[in-house]
């Protein structure tokens, strides 16, 4: 449902767009995501779940979305498993659910059996019984993911390298503030600001309707940044719709930029790149990656229209969209009251359920109560009601006693059609951890915060624990001052004062994990992989203790969302069941990539003809003219055989072998490596490199040599010719040419730098032809008149200079083909 | 992906231009014929797999093709210094 227009909305109501989802036509607006446009059309069902085939709707509004996977477009532009929350709408868009929620589904059909399918079910039933190979195809077809593409990708992709003094990752309030602080206080430092969304602002839009100061600060700051980007583009680069997905050693950051417009995806004309990988080398990094909200746990918490509280706010403020008329807002921190206030202002009926009791009443609670919003403190949701879409919740009283949550009293039912939950916040520490940082569990914010001190890196805003936007801005300025100081741009640090308790994420309470709820069926932790609290309990009963093992046994935290909403809750549940503190259990390892990266974007332009160099010999054209088939050896295209009409390979090879044995055969051997060895110690050098002796090889002679490495393994062989005492030409195998050349250089530079030897690769400079067979000598006599080919005058393993058909040549009498 | 300063080209370039060539300062036995199999095996195969600052050899394969010395932390992958061959102790600008 779309609400009346408001200045906080980031959609352009004058530009209406048509799109197709699951073969139905819809309308949206410019600035919508696919997810917001579908919510506005009351199309709530997005997919079926991975294992149980449960119908699912949206849970979030951003990158952390576990459910709403779709495939975009068809044919050569088909892209599987994108999150509907990340696809910016364009005219003519067409998308299909990864797993159609409206079709018959075998997984849902066998619902009565679901309780016999806990974690490890497929392994125990099929793999352990050794029947996996027979059923794998059929089982995989059930999974809740898109089909793999079948056609060649018609789009182009690119990558760009950047160098910058400062990279700011995250374009919310903190990131904007940090980038501006650096730009305003430095002269020539290059700054890159990266944000995954199309509009800078992050979660700040959520404050617009209740706080005019937020709107004003956003407008002024973004304008200032845009003027830097336009007027001083050497210094400032702004990358929006760009996700920093990996942070490697020495501040090497990879960013995937998505450039999706109606023109780029529906036109058949050659276009600009659809996606670009930016490879950035930074001196200093400021992480302003924010935090993801985590859901509350209760039975059937996966029903459609149970969403995260801040995501409900985001749909409301950024897109003017709400998917319910009567909302239950449920959580363990003060942010839920802001959601309630925003909904109430928009005349949407809401009830707040807070697990914390009302010991310290805060202003916003009494304000809400006075305006008629029902607030239940010390209550929790035990179960969501409804078969697909949530129709109500069962609540009961709760209290925190001796560090344990207790549930007591009678249950009551509240009807509703949307539940917004907030179980605290998880700082987005992923990138920091890619690069080796550790997290630590912070009791105050009930979250795994990034390691405090690190070289060349600052963290600011929500990722550092700041809740309120005003604090995020100040924190970012303060941290940017440290960065400027590290760069030598400022010598005196300016530090502003933060508000009291700024880092407790809106007074978040301890993880809500009462045993009465954890022991219920269908309390989902990871919605993408259908992992429930009972699965975690089972893995612990089966003896797993490390969170890394529990993850792998249950599949919690795998998939395209990598457990961004569910993982930390899962860790809290495991800690509760194991009876150890969260700080002791720790997190699983965060590895690149933060989000999915297209193979096309990784390959860039290095596809087709540019995938690998193709090397041709100088007489390649004559092979083509003779109808040769070619084989690829390394990068060389070497003639393989020359079929005559109707011949297959075996017939042609037989005929050619017979010719070589009985009369004459020729082969283009130009691909053999050739190394020109010169210097007064050339002879000594060959003696050290080869296993055999070279000291007495006379000019005009050749010798076969065998090359070993220090381990005694043969690495190459070939014939070397002595031109004179200071000059030899070495031949190597085709495949060994580069590595032998490198090895020889290494010996000369490191162990034998006293030798007077110079090397030069001349593989491409000489064409080589092997002439073999009983009639070889006869042919050579015809082709070359200035050499005496008689046996006694031109001995085996000798070479002679000569002219072959007018071309200068070195003719060697050697055995090549046995 | 490292950024490596080549002491010959005097430029910092991407790791993809270079190849690693093992630990540095592994002395080749003076007379290989005169030593035992154990001593030879020790020279050819056995390395300390050092944790911390570590001297190693790199080659600027797609550049000047020179071997040079790099002191790198095997924990943080930070490169502490580079040096041309045979000049281990000289100061090198980075």
Interface residues (C-beta under 8 A of the other chain):
Chain A: X248 X249 X250 X252 X281 X436 X710 X711 X742 X745 X746 X749 X750 X751 X753
Chain B: X1 X2 X3 X19 X21 X28 X43 X44 X45 X57 X59 X61 X65 X66 X67 X76 X77 X78 X79 X85 X86
